[in-house]
Amino acid sequence: MANDLTIVLPLYGRAYYTRNWLKNNLTDHYDYIVADGSPDDSNADIFGSLISSGLQYCRYPADASVAQYAEKICDAAGKIRTKYTMMCDNDDLLLTLGIRQCIAALEREPGAACAGGPIAGACGWRGQTERFSYPMIVHDPAQLHATSGLEAVRRNKSDYRYFWYSIFRTESYQRIWKEIRDIGFTNFYLVEMFHSDLAVISGYRHIRQRHYLRLLNPLSSTSLEVSAKAGRHTEHVFFDERYRSDLMSMSRRLAELLDCPTDTILQMQKDYYLNSFRFKPGTGLFERVVGGLTRRLPVFTAAQVRAIAAWQA
């Protein structure tokens, strides 16, 4: 029987993670499209000797800009032939039981664009992925369950959640990335924000089961490198003219899709940026101590941490 889910794996270097990712995530249950925009051939060398009927390796020019990254994902999305799609990073783990429940939720709700569960997070030993710490919930968009349209966008602007790793209907996924490509963003965080807006417009379905596990202490990552160089992206709205221009283009397009005044979207954007600078209470002492100890004990294998994450739900 043909698979009904394609995993899109974007790559930019970090071949040391790719080898373990293949060992931990490659199965006959899914199709895979690898979108490699690495600056060297380290990942290409891995796939040159890999034989897998369900895997399609695509080599792209090195990701030199956010717009080029969006073009890469848009092109890769056009190659998908399954009913459903999700994205995965090469230092993370797919949680099969939760993914199956997400697909079942979308089967029950043909109008919804995407589904997901809580996302777990764990640390590896010195950023590696041979051993993991006890998994903890690090992201939970349950508040967006069964919402859509303007209300869903408004709710997510007031308490932001991303949907980067949700399971999408393939036509919705392709449409979202075409919209992202057409804006021509220069800031990766605006891409994520627009992606989230577009994801919830058509409806999100939430399940209780965890469906994805993130490595919390990677040796390197694009988002960490961007943050280190540019600081908090929300500060750019004050001094980066191109950032503001992209934000305006994004807001106008959202207004068109939602058939509402652009000022309505701009007010929600304003609230989002103001919220980002408000004081947020930190976790209590007990939670910090337990969390700190947990992160320092990466003793579980990939199979064990998957089982624990599934058991927690």
C-alpha positions as CSV (number, residue, x, y, z in Angstrom):
1,M,0.0,0.0,0.0
2,A,1.3,3.5,-0.9
3,N,2.4,5.8,1.9
4,D,0.2,8.8,2.7
5,L,2.8,11.1,4.3
6,T,6.0,12.7,3.0
7,I,8.7,14.0,5.3
8,V,10.5,17.1,4.0
9,L,14.0,17.3,5.3
10,P,15.7,20.6,4.6
11,L,19.5,20.5,4.9
12,Y,22.2,23.1,5.4
13,G,25.4,21.4,6.5
14,R,25.4,19.6,9.8
15,A,26.1,16.2,8.2
16,Y,27.1,14.8,11.6
17,Y,23.3,15.1,12.5
18,T,22.1,13.7,9.1
19,R,23.7,10.3,9.7
20,N,22.0,9.8,13.0
21,W,18.7,11.2,11.7
22,L,18.6,8.6,8.9
23,K,19.3,5.9,11.5
24,N,16.6,7.1,13.8
25,N,13.9,8.2,11.4
26,L,14.1,6.4,8.1
27,T,11.3,3.8,7.8
28,D,9.1,2.3,5.1
29,H,6.1,4.1,6.6
30,Y,6.8,7.4,5.0
31,D,8.2,9.0,1.8
32,Y,11.0,11.4,2.1
33,I,12.2,14.4,0.1
34,V,15.6,15.8,1.1
35,A,16.1,19.4,0.1
36,D,19.8,19.9,0.4
37,G,21.0,23.5,0.3
38,S,24.3,22.9,2.0
39,P,27.4,25.0,1.3
40,D,29.5,21.8,0.7
41,D,29.0,18.2,-0.3
42,S,29.1,16.6,3.2
43,N,25.4,15.7,3.1
44,A,25.5,14.8,-0.6
45,D,28.2,12.2,0.1
46,I,25.8,10.5,2.6
47,F,23.0,10.2,0.2
48,G,25.2,9.2,-2.7
49,S,25.5,5.7,-1.2
50,L,22.1,5.5,0.3
51,I,19.5,3.2,-1.4
52,S,15.9,3.8,-0.4
53,S,12.9,3.5,-2.7
54,G,10.9,6.0,-0.7
55,L,13.6,8.7,-0.5
56,Q,14.2,11.5,-3.1
57,Y,17.4,13.4,-2.7
58,C,17.4,16.9,-4.3
59,R,20.6,19.0,-4.4
60,Y,20.0,22.8,-4.5
61,P,22.3,25.8,-4.7
62,A,23.6,26.7,-1.2
63,D,21.0,28.7,0.8
64,A,22.4,32.2,0.4
65,S,19.3,34.0,1.5
66,V,15.9,33.6,3.1
67,A,14.2,34.0,-0.2
68,Q,16.4,31.3,-1.7
69,Y,15.5,28.9,1.1
70,A,11.8,29.6,0.5
71,E,12.3,28.9,-3.2
72,K,14.0,25.6,-2.3
73,I,11.2,24.4,0.0
74,C,8.6,25.6,-2.6
75,D,10.3,23.5,-5.3
76,A,10.6,20.5,-3.0
77,A,7.0,20.8,-2.0
78,G,6.0,20.6,-5.7
79,K,7.5,17.1,-5.9
80,I,5.3,15.7,-3.1
81,R,2.8,13.0,-4.3
82,T,1.3,11.9,-1.0
83,K,-1.8,13.2,0.7
84,Y,0.0,14.6,3.7
85,T,3.3,16.4,4.4
86,M,5.4,17.5,7.4
87,M,8.8,19.1,7.8
88,C,11.5,17.8,10.1
89,D,15.0,19.1,11.1
90,N,17.9,16.7,10.9
91,D,18.6,16.8,14.7
92,D,15.0,15.9,15.7
93,L,12.9,12.7,16.1
94,L,9.6,11.8,14.6
95,L,7.1,10.2,17.0
96,T,5.1,7.7,14.9
97,L,2.1,7.2,17.1
98,G,1.4,10.9,17.4
99,I,1.9,11.4,13.6
100,R,-0.7,8.6,12.9
101,Q,-3.2,10.3,15.2
102,C,-2.6,13.6,13.4
103,I,-3.4,12.0,10.1
104,A,-6.5,10.4,11.6
105,A,-7.6,13.8,12.9
106,L,-7.2,15.3,9.4
107,E,-9.1,12.3,7.9
108,R,-12.0,13.1,10.2
109,E,-11.9,16.9,9.5
110,P,-11.5,17.3,5.7
111,G,-11.7,21.1,6.0
112,A,-8.7,21.5,8.4
113,A,-5.3,22.4,6.9
114,C,-3.1,20.9,9.5
115,A,-2.9,18.9,12.8
116,G,-0.4,18.4,15.5
117,G,0.2,17.6,19.2
118,P,2.4,18.9,21.9
119,I,6.1,19.0,20.9
120,A,8.5,17.4,23.3
121,G,12.1,18.5,23.8
122,A,15.2,16.8,25.1
123,C,18.9,17.5,25.4
124,G,21.6,15.4,23.9
125,W,25.0,14.7,25.4
126,R,27.1,17.8,24.4
127,G,24.6,18.5,21.6
128,Q,24.8,15.0,20.0
129,T,21.9,12.7,19.4
130,E,23.2,9.3,20.6
131,R,21.6,9.8,24.0
132,F,18.7,12.0,25.1
133,S,17.5,13.4,28.4
134,Y,14.0,12.9,29.7
135,P,11.6,14.5,27.3
136,M,9.6,17.5,28.4
137,I,6.8,19.4,26.6
138,V,8.3,22.6,25.1
139,H,5.5,23.7,22.8
140,D,1.8,23.2,22.9
141,P,-0.7,24.9,20.5
142,A,-3.8,23.3,22.0
143,Q,-5.4,26.8,22.3
144,L,-5.8,26.9,18.5
145,H,-7.7,23.6,18.2
146,A,-10.8,23.9,16.0
147,T,-10.3,27.6,15.3
148,S,-9.9,29.1,11.9
149,G,-10.0,32.4,10.0
150,L,-9.6,35.8,11.6
151,E,-10.2,34.6,15.1
152,A,-7.5,31.9,14.8
153,V,-5.0,34.5,13.6
154,R,-6.0,36.9,16.4
155,R,-5.7,34.3,19.1
156,N,-2.3,33.2,17.9
157,K,-1.0,36.8,17.7
158,S,-2.0,37.3,21.4
159,D,-0.2,34.1,22.5
160,Y,2.1,33.0,19.7
161,R,2.6,29.4,18.6
162,Y,4.4,28.0,15.6
163,F,3.2,25.2,13.3
164,W,6.4,24.5,11.5
165,Y,6.4,20.8,12.4
166,S,2.6,20.1,12.1
167,I,1.2,17.6,9.6
168,F,-0.4,19.4,6.6
169,R,-2.6,18.4,3.8
170,T,-0.2,18.5,0.9
171,E,-2.2,21.0,-1.1
172,S,-2.3,23.4,1.9
173,Y,1.5,22.9,2.5
174,Q,2.2,23.7,-1.2
175,R,-0.1,26.8,-1.1
176,I,1.5,28.1,2.1
177,W,5.1,27.9,0.6
178,K,4.0,29.6,-2.6
179,E,2.6,32.4,-0.6
180,I,5.9,32.7,1.4
181,R,8.0,32.6,-1.7
182,D,5.9,35.3,-3.3
183,I,6.5,37.8,-0.5
184,G,10.2,37.5,-0.9
185,F,11.1,37.7,2.9
186,T,14.5,38.7,4.1
187,N,14.0,37.7,7.7
188,F,13.5,34.0,8.6
189,Y,11.3,34.7,11.7
190,L,8.8,36.6,9.5
191,V,8.7,33.5,7.4
192,E,7.8,31.4,10.5
193,M,5.2,34.0,11.5
194,F,3.5,34.1,8.1
195,H,3.7,30.3,8.0
196,S,1.8,30.1,11.3
197,D,-0.8,32.6,10.1
198,L,-1.5,30.7,7.0
199,A,-1.6,27.4,8.8
200,V,-4.3,28.5,11.2
201,I,-6.5,30.3,8.7
202,S,-7.9,27.1,7.3
203,G,-8.1,25.4,10.6
204,Y,-5.8,23.5,13.0
205,R,-6.7,20.2,14.8
206,H,-4.9,19.3,18.0
207,I,-4.3,15.9,19.5
208,R,-3.1,15.0,23.0
209,Q,-0.3,12.7,21.8
210,R,3.1,14.1,21.2
211,H,4.1,13.8,17.6
212,Y,7.6,15.4,17.4
213,L,10.7,15.7,19.6
214,R,13.2,18.5,19.3
215,L,16.9,18.5,20.3
216,L,17.1,21.4,22.7
217,N,20.9,21.9,22.7
218,P,22.2,21.4,19.1
219,L,25.8,22.1,18.4
220,S,24.7,24.6,15.8
221,S,21.4,25.7,14.1
222,T,20.3,28.4,11.7
223,S,18.0,30.1,14.2
224,L,20.8,30.3,16.8
225,E,23.2,31.7,14.3
226,V,20.7,34.3,13.1
227,S,19.8,35.3,16.7
228,A,23.5,35.7,17.6
229,K,24.1,38.0,14.7
230,A,21.0,40.0,14.6
231,G,19.5,39.9,18.1
232,R,15.8,39.6,18.8
233,H,13.8,39.8,15.5
234,T,11.0,41.8,17.1
235,E,13.4,44.7,17.6
236,H,13.9,45.0,13.9
237,V,10.5,46.5,13.4
238,F,11.9,49.7,14.9
239,F,15.0,50.2,12.7
240,D,15.0,47.8,9.8
241,E,13.1,49.3,6.8
242,R,13.1,46.1,4.8
243,Y,11.8,44.1,7.8
244,R,8.9,46.6,8.1
245,S,8.3,46.5,4.3
246,D,8.0,42.6,4.4
247,L,5.8,42.9,7.5
248,M,3.5,45.3,5.6
249,S,3.4,43.0,2.5
250,M,2.6,40.0,4.8
251,S,-0.2,42.0,6.5
252,R,-1.8,43.1,3.3
253,R,-1.8,39.6,2.0
254,L,-3.4,38.3,5.2
255,A,-6.1,41.0,4.9
256,E,-6.8,39.8,1.3
257,L,-7.1,36.2,2.4
258,L,-9.3,37.0,5.4
259,D,-11.3,39.6,3.5
260,C,-10.8,42.2,6.2
261,P,-9.3,45.7,6.4
262,T,-5.5,45.8,6.4
263,D,-5.7,48.0,9.6
264,T,-7.3,45.0,11.4
265,I,-4.2,42.9,10.7
266,L,-1.8,45.7,11.5
267,Q,-3.5,46.2,14.9
268,M,-2.9,42.5,15.6
269,Q,0.7,42.8,14.5
270,K,1.1,45.8,16.8
271,D,-0.3,43.8,19.8
272,Y,2.1,40.9,19.0
273,Y,5.2,43.2,19.0
274,L,4.1,44.9,22.2
275,N,3.5,41.5,23.9
276,S,7.0,40.4,22.9
277,F,8.5,43.2,25.1
278,R,6.2,42.7,28.2
279,F,7.6,41.1,31.3
280,K,6.8,37.4,31.5
281,P,7.1,35.6,34.8
282,G,9.8,32.9,34.8
283,T,9.4,29.3,36.0
284,G,9.6,28.6,39.7
285,L,12.7,27.4,41.6
286,F,11.5,23.8,41.8
287,E,10.8,23.7,38.0
288,R,14.2,25.2,37.2
289,V,16.0,22.7,39.5
290,V,14.1,19.7,38.1
291,G,14.5,20.9,34.5
292,G,18.2,21.6,35.0
293,L,18.9,18.2,36.4
294,T,16.8,16.5,33.7
295,R,18.7,18.3,30.9
296,R,22.0,17.1,32.4
297,L,21.1,13.4,32.3
298,P,21.0,12.3,28.7
299,V,20.8,8.6,29.3
300,F,18.0,7.5,27.0
301,T,18.4,6.1,23.5
302,A,16.3,7.4,20.6
303,A,14.0,4.3,20.9
304,Q,13.6,4.9,24.7
305,V,12.9,8.6,24.5
306,R,10.3,7.9,21.9
307,A,8.6,5.4,24.1
308,I,8.7,7.8,27.1
309,A,7.2,10.6,25.0
310,A,4.4,8.3,23.8
311,W,3.7,7.1,27.3
312,Q,3.5,10.6,28.8
313,A,0.3,11.5,26.8
